[in-house]
């Protein structure tokens, strides 16, 4: 079962850079920590050795998961995006119908979400509620406090 994830060129580069850092920097550090602990003598009573082996196992698991992410990553061609409805990489200006507050969000893959930068995941409640909507539509989104209605004001790339 493959979980295809969609990335911008910037997001995919960031993912690959992090994977390369883990392989080229962190993996040798973990191996060195095991070697240093092994040199300290009796392995049956060496907590430092056990901790280093466990850290290496966790690192290898993280590398494996990231390799799977990269293998299943698909690059999104931003020039081909349809701006008639909200899709991944659409920038959507919405208006909260309760308090009149306007917000602008860019819908991105979960791994690229950064609320401070105005990027929300398409898997978040608001992201899911906005997907497929057109300008003028009202999205009724279930949030922890109840249902919030957002009017779609504008969609751009």
C-alpha positions in Angstrom: 0.0 0.0 0.0 1.6 3.3 -1.1 0.6 6.6 0.4 1.2 9.1 -2.3 2.0 12.6 -1.0 2.1 15.8 -3.1 4.8 18.3 -2.7 5.9 21.7 -4.1 9.5 21.7 -5.5 10.5 23.6 -2.3 8.9 21.0 0.0 10.3 18.0 -1.8 13.8 19.6 -1.7 13.5 20.2 2.0 12.4 16.5 2.6 15.4 15.2 0.5 17.8 17.6 2.3 16.6 16.3 5.7 17.0 12.7 4.5 20.5 13.3 3.3 21.4 15.0 6.6 20.2 11.9 8.5 22.1 9.6 6.3 25.3 11.6 5.9 25.7 13.2 9.4 23.5 11.5 11.9 24.1 7.9 10.8 27.9 8.1 11.2 27.5 9.8 14.6 25.3 6.9 15.8 27.9 4.4 14.5 30.7 6.3 16.3 28.7 6.4 19.6 28.3 2.6 19.4 32.0 2.1 18.7 33.0 4.4 21.6 30.6 2.6 24.0 31.9 -0.8 22.8 35.5 0.3 23.6 34.6 0.8 27.2 34.5 -2.9 28.0 32.0 -5.5 29.1 28.9 -5.1 26.9 26.6 -7.0 29.2 26.7 -4.2 31.8 27.2 -1.3 29.5 24.1 1.0 29.6 25.8 3.5 27.2 26.2 0.8 24.6 22.5 -0.2 24.9 21.4 3.4 24.6 23.6 4.0 21.6 22.2 0.8 19.9 18.6 2.0 20.7 19.3 5.5 19.3 20.7 3.9 16.1 17.6 1.7 15.8 15.3 4.8 16.1 17.4 6.7 13.6 17.3 3.8 11.1 13.5 3.7 11.5 13.2 7.4 10.8 15.4 7.1 7.7 13.3 4.3 6.4 10.1 6.2 6.8 11.6 9.3 5.1 12.9 7.1 2.2 9.3 5.8 1.8 8.0 9.4 1.8 10.5 10.4 -0.9 9.7 7.3 -3.0 6.0 8.1 -2.9 6.3 11.8 -3.4 4.8 13.5 -6.4 5.8 16.9 -7.5 2.9 19.3 -8.2 3.2 21.4 -11.4 1.9 24.8 -10.1 1.4 26.2 -13.7 -1.3 23.5 -14.3 -3.4 24.3 -11.3 -7.1 25.2 -11.8 -8.0 28.4 -9.9 -11.7 28.0 -10.3 -11.9 25.8 -7.2 -9.8 25.3 -4.0 -7.1 22.6 -4.6 -3.7 21.7 -3.1 -1.5 24.8 -3.5 -4.4 27.1 -3.9 -4.2 30.3 -1.9 -7.7 30.9 -0.6 -9.1 34.1 1.0 -11.9 33.3 3.3 -14.3 35.3 5.5 -15.6 34.0 8.8 -19.4 34.7 8.5 -19.8 34.8 12.3 -17.3 37.6 13.1 -16.4 39.0 9.6 -12.7 38.2 10.0 -10.9 37.6 6.8 -7.9 35.1 6.5 -5.8 33.9 3.7 -4.4 30.4 3.6 -2.4 28.3 1.2 -3.5 24.6 1.1 -0.5 22.4 1.2 0.5 18.8 1.9 0.6 17.8 5.6 4.4 17.8 5.8 4.6 21.4 4.5 1.9 22.9 6.8 3.1 25.9 8.8 0.3 28.0 10.3 2.7 30.9 11.0 3.4 31.1 7.3 -0.3 30.8 6.4 0.1 27.3 5.1 -2.5 24.8 6.3 -2.7 21.1 5.6 -5.4 19.7 3.2 -5.9 17.1 5.9 -6.8 19.6 8.6 -10.6 20.3 9.2 -10.4 23.7 7.6 -8.3 22.4 4.7 -10.7 19.5 4.0 -13.7 21.9 4.2 -12.2 24.2 1.6 -11.1 21.6 -0.9 -13.3 21.7 -4.1 -15.1 24.9 -3.1 -15.5 27.8 -5.6 -15.5 31.6 -5.1 -18.8 32.5 -3.4 -19.4 29.1 -1.8 -19.8 28.8 1.9 -17.9 26.0 3.6 -19.4 24.7 6.8 -16.5 23.3 8.8 -16.8 21.2 11.9 -14.2 22.5 14.5 -13.9 21.7 18.2 -16.2 24.6 19.1 -18.9 23.6 16.7 -19.6 24.5 13.1 -18.0 27.6 11.5 -19.1 29.0 8.2 -16.5 30.4 5.9 -17.3 32.2 2.6 -14.8 31.8 -0.2 -13.8 35.3 -1.2 -10.9 34.6 -3.7 -8.8 31.7 -5.0 -5.4 32.2 -6.5 -2.1 30.3 -7.1 
